[in-house]
Amino acid sequence: KLQFLYFIGLTRVMADSEAEKLSVGWWDGRWVSGSTGWKNAEAGDVLPFDRNLEIVRTVLKEPLVEGGKAFVPLCGDSKVVPYLAAKGMSVVCVEGSENALKRLREEIATHPQAVQDRITVIEGDFFTASLPEADIDFIYDRGSLVAIDPARRGEYFAAIQKVSKPGTICYLEGIMRNPAIDGNLQTGPPHHLPLETVTDLYKGWNLATVPDHEEGVKAQLVSDEVPHGFYPIAMAKI
């Protein structure tokens, strides 16, 4: 039976100006200072990728394209990039932070040459980068859509529409913030991204979730000490 562990995390209160916050330079500062709490899910020897791909297979009831092309937006130094390449996929990833890119290159260099050769790193701002068009079979979005300015979600989705094609599969993690904490719904990143928002944004996609996921997350948001919980979504473009 498929099980999903709901990851709960704490969000540091940001004092930066709204104009500076969420820019490429602001994110690079997070990497320099080590304020990268989103990486905790990839810490240790047990990585979440097998589980996350199993979620996709289970709830969508269809396999990923063997030897297809994967896209990882706002990838940071995530180990999912070489992981997918080692699975035989050609991987295109996008990152703007120079410090994240340095760490990503170091991580990729630890893998066999055949894996390295299947990875294409696009350096620069996601919203201005030159992305592949209608060429992607699988999108891995863990910590990307929830990280950007919510006012730019329309732009983000337009980019996803550009790189995807009918049949493209996407793994995405949404986030529900605890409304009992004063101002928490407006706090971020990661930003509040409930299922209804994803459903409204991703028109033209079939969405599926792990059964009872919302109840599972909400059950953990009963304490004002717990600000948010993540939940998985699998989608296929119609």
Secondary structure, DSSP 8 states (H G I E B T S, - for coil): -------EE------S-TTTTTSHHHHHHHHHHT--GGGGGG-SS--SHHHHHHHHHHHH-S---TT-EEEETT-TT-THHHHHHHTT-EEEEEE--HHHHHHHHHHHTTS-HHHHTTEEEEES-TTTS----S--SEEEESSSTTTS-GGGHHHHHHHHHHH--TT-EEEEEEEEE-TTSTTGGG--SS--B-HHHHHHHSTTEEEEE-TTHHHHHHHHTTSTT--EEEEEEEEEE-
